């Protein structure tokens, strides 16, 4: 995927964009508190506790370890080694599976989107990106893979016959040993530390930060903040992840809850003789603007001119998150109509609200006669309103683009209007999967060039749907060509 002039979180990636290209520049990221908010060991502990794998002795040892670390951080390695003893005899695969589950269900939502953007910026420059952490591989590897990181420098546990021995393999990757691990890795990979970047939140990594040309403190603790200020290092404070407060919950409720009041606010327009179209445009435009401000949602739009060059049109978007409704409304602003399942029309609250908003309800079960099923949407298009629809039909649960249903392409062909792809890159930064709370985010949206449907035959619909899906895969970095270029 080619680099673009407009990117989400560009203010956090400026230094990276100006750095030398190539694998000889390293980008080393601490994990806990740097890539993710909080500590992965806590989530892993809670999952093991829930599954009944932790006994009283291990709880006592873990509390002792935490107490010793708080009182004397220099004793971390000794305390860690003591806690590892409790794993003796545990199958390695069990901890690996547990770590993967924790990453998918808990840690993935705690990744700072700004740091994710930094990682991607380094990848685009061709840098060697690695995680260097005192955590174990089992806490890190699944999330690292989702971020496109294959190199992990971490605390390794000794395994014999597929089971943990209760001993460390070598030294804990902490303090001076973390620096040693980076130096060995850099020598093997021919990486110049003077050209390299290190990102960390803790004072225990000062020696490592001093060893590179570009040290960056992410949400630094007190000692690291003082050191960074004294040495003139770049420091970044992030609040987009971490503790969910009352304010976050209130913003979420206001973001979605304000939709109905703004729909009702258009009633005076109708009462004064305005058209339904003008009233709906007022409601959608006003709600999407105000709701985005409440949610602290900033949209970075590429190809905005493509939104207006050919209307009416069938606008298709990839469905990543529940906040896609707001994103699409904010991007489109006016003269749009959503597509909803016919069953929703009978729901007591949602049905009347969507009906008032001008939604078109179609019978998705009527697959034998798509022309009749899509007739209401085609009629809206012929009356000058653009249709917005997610061809996947349902939200992605793992970030991967789903298969496209063909309804959108049938209606575009029948109405003789173009298809306009809207690619939402990172909606889950604002509302992660399995989360109900909106977080501050910059979301990138790419509006691709309209695709004419003139001359399409019925037999063209399936291959054209596949073609459009390939465009999405390319934009999202999920296509085979993109993977080949970045591997």
RAVENGI-V321723 format. One record per pair of residues at least 4 apart in sequence whose ideal C-beta (glycine too) atoms are under 6 Angstrom apart, sorted by the first residue. I is the first residue (numbers start at 1). J is the second residue. D is the distance in Angstrom with one decimal. If there is no record, write none. Layout:
BEGIN
i=<I,I>
j=<J,J>
d=<D,D>
END
This chain:
BEGIN
i=<1,1,3,4,6,6,8,8,8,9,9,9,12,12,12,13,13,13,13,16,16,20,20,21,21,22,23,24,24,24,25,25,25,26,26,26,27,27,27,27,28,28,28,28,29,29,29,29,30,30,30,31,31,31,31,31,32,32,33,34,34,34,34,35,36,36,36,37,37,37,38,40,40,40,43,43,44,44,47,47,48,48,49,54,58,61,62,65,65,68,68,69,69,69,75,76,77,77,80,81,85,87,87,88,89,90,90,91,91,92,92,95,96,99,99,100,101,102,103,103,103,104,107,109,109,110,111,112,112,113,113,113,114,119,122,122,123,128,128,129,130,130,131,131,131,131,132,132,132,133,134,134,134,134,135,135,135,136,136,137,137,140,140,140,144,144,153,153,153,154,155,155,156,157,158,158,158,159,160,171,173,173,173,174,175,178,179,179,182,186,186,193,193,194,195,196,197,198,198,198,198,199,199,200,201,201,201,202,203,203,203,205,206,209,215,216,217,217,217,217,218,219,220,220,220,220,224,228,228,240,240,244,244,248,251,251,252,252,253,254,254,255,255,255,255,258,258,259,262,262,262,263,263,266,266,266,269,269,269,269,270,270,274,274,280,281,281,282,283,284,284,285,285,287,288,288,291,292,292,295,296,297,298,299,299,299,300,300,301,302,303,303,305,306,306,307,310,310,311,312,312,312,312,312,313,313,313,313,314,314,314,314,314,315,315,315,315,316,316,316,316,317,317,317,317,318,318,318,319,319,319,319,320,320,320,320,321,321,321,322,323,323,323,324,324,327,328,328,331,332,335,335,336,336,337,337,337,337,337,338,338,339,339,340,340,340,340,341,342,342,344,344,345,345,346,347,354,360,360,360,362,363,366,370,370,374,374,374,377,377,378,378,378,380,381,381,381,382,389,391,391,391,392,393,396,401,401,401,404,404,406,406,406,409,409,409,410,412,412,412,413,413,418,418,418,419,420,421,421,421,422,423,423,423,424,425,426,427,428,428,429,430,430,430,431,446,456,460,472,473,473,474,477,483>
j=<477,482,124,302,300,302,300,442,444,114,117,442,114,117,118,17,117,118,121,121,122,25,195,125,126,126,128,190,191,192,127,195,196,128,191,196,122,127,129,197,130,132,182,198,34,35,131,199,34,133,200,35,131,133,135,140,39,40,201,199,200,201,218,115,107,110,111,110,241,242,110,107,135,139,102,106,102,139,98,102,53,54,54,58,86,83,83,79,83,75,79,73,76,79,79,174,172,174,172,168,166,164,166,166,163,94,164,162,163,159,162,138,138,138,139,142,105,106,107,142,143,108,143,432,435,241,116,238,241,240,429,441,238,147,127,129,148,189,191,149,151,153,140,144,149,152,153,178,182,154,155,172,173,174,139,140,154,155,157,141,154,144,152,154,149,152,173,181,185,173,172,173,169,164,165,167,169,164,165,177,177,178,181,178,204,208,207,208,186,191,193,211,212,213,213,212,214,208,209,212,215,216,218,205,218,219,220,221,221,223,224,209,227,215,233,234,224,228,233,235,236,238,224,225,228,235,228,233,235,439,440,248,437,437,294,295,437,438,257,258,294,291,294,295,438,262,291,287,283,286,287,283,356,279,282,283,274,278,279,282,274,279,278,279,358,285,334,286,287,288,329,333,334,291,329,330,326,297,330,438,440,430,442,330,443,445,442,444,445,446,446,447,309,447,449,447,418,450,386,381,384,385,386,417,386,417,418,420,387,408,411,412,419,386,388,420,422,389,391,408,421,328,390,422,424,401,424,472,324,390,392,395,396,424,427,428,427,428,431,431,427,430,431,328,427,424,332,388,445,336,385,386,386,388,358,360,380,385,387,359,388,360,389,344,354,359,361,364,361,363,350,351,351,361,351,351,359,376,377,380,373,373,373,374,410,378,410,411,387,411,411,414,415,385,387,415,417,415,408,404,405,408,402,405,402,472,473,478,465,469,410,461,465,461,464,465,461,417,419,453,453,456,450,451,452,451,450,448,468,471,447,446,472,475,445,444,443,443,432,433,441,438,441,443,438,475,460,464,476,478,479,479,482,487>
d=<5.1,5.3,5.7,5.9,5.5,5.3,4.9,4.0,4.2,5.1,3.7,5.3,4.8,5.8,5.9,5.7,5.7,5.9,3.9,4.2,5.8,5.7,5.9,5.2,5.1,5.3,4.9,6.0,5.7,5.2,4.6,4.5,5.8,4.9,4.2,3.8,4.0,4.9,4.7,4.7,5.4,4.8,5.9,4.7,5.9,5.5,5.4,4.8,4.0,5.8,4.1,5.2,5.5,3.8,5.4,5.6,4.7,5.7,3.9,5.5,5.7,4.9,4.8,5.4,5.6,4.3,5.5,4.8,3.9,3.7,5.8,5.9,5.6,4.1,5.0,4.8,5.4,5.8,5.9,5.1,4.4,5.0,4.9,4.9,4.2,5.4,5.8,3.8,4.9,4.9,4.7,5.8,5.2,5.7,5.6,5.8,4.6,5.8,5.3,5.7,4.3,4.3,5.8,3.0,5.7,6.0,5.1,5.9,5.5,5.0,5.7,4.7,5.4,3.7,5.5,4.3,5.9,5.3,4.7,3.8,4.5,6.0,5.4,3.9,5.2,5.3,5.6,5.2,5.2,5.9,3.8,5.7,5.6,5.5,4.2,5.1,6.0,5.7,5.7,5.4,3.8,6.0,5.8,5.5,5.7,5.0,4.3,5.7,5.8,5.1,5.5,5.9,5.3,4.1,4.3,5.5,5.9,5.3,5.9,5.3,5.3,5.3,5.7,6.0,4.3,5.7,5.9,4.5,5.9,5.2,4.7,4.7,4.1,5.5,4.5,4.5,4.4,5.9,5.4,4.3,5.8,5.1,5.5,5.8,5.2,5.6,5.0,4.6,5.9,4.0,5.6,5.5,5.0,4.4,5.7,4.5,4.2,5.5,5.2,4.8,5.4,4.8,5.3,3.9,5.1,4.9,5.7,5.7,5.8,3.6,4.3,5.7,5.6,3.7,4.7,4.9,5.4,4.3,5.8,4.2,5.4,5.6,3.7,4.2,5.8,5.8,6.0,4.0,4.6,5.4,4.8,4.9,5.2,5.1,5.5,6.0,5.2,4.6,5.1,5.6,5.0,4.8,5.1,4.5,5.8,5.9,5.7,5.6,5.0,5.5,3.8,4.9,5.7,3.8,4.9,4.3,3.8,5.9,4.3,5.9,5.9,5.1,4.5,5.7,4.9,5.9,4.2,6.0,5.9,6.0,5.3,5.1,5.9,5.5,4.0,4.1,5.5,4.5,5.3,4.8,3.8,5.5,4.6,5.9,5.7,5.8,5.9,4.6,5.0,4.4,5.8,4.0,6.0,4.3,5.7,5.4,4.9,4.3,5.5,5.0,5.5,5.9,4.5,5.4,5.2,5.1,4.9,4.7,5.1,5.3,5.9,4.1,5.3,5.9,4.7,4.9,5.6,6.0,5.1,5.1,5.6,5.7,5.7,4.2,5.9,5.9,5.7,5.7,5.7,4.0,5.1,4.8,5.6,5.7,4.1,5.5,3.9,5.1,4.6,5.6,5.6,5.0,4.1,5.9,5.6,6.0,5.9,5.7,5.7,4.6,5.6,5.9,5.1,5.3,5.1,5.4,5.0,4.8,5.7,4.8,5.5,5.5,4.4,4.8,5.5,4.9,5.4,5.6,4.7,4.8,5.7,5.9,4.6,4.7,5.7,4.4,3.8,4.7,4.8,5.4,5.5,4.8,3.9,5.7,5.1,5.6,5.8,4.6,5.3,4.8,5.3,4.8,4.8,4.6,5.9,3.8,5.4,5.7,4.8,4.1,5.5,4.9,3.9,5.1,5.8,5.5,6.0,5.8,4.9,4.8,5.7,5.4,5.2,4.8,5.8,4.9,5.9,5.5,5.1,4.8,5.0,4.6,3.9,5.7,5.2,4.5,4.9,4.3,5.9,5.9,5.6,4.3,5.8,4.4,5.6,4.2,5.6,5.7,4.9,5.9,3.9,5.8,3.8,5.8,5.2,5.6,4.4,5.4,5.9,4.7,3.7,4.7,4.8,5.9>
END
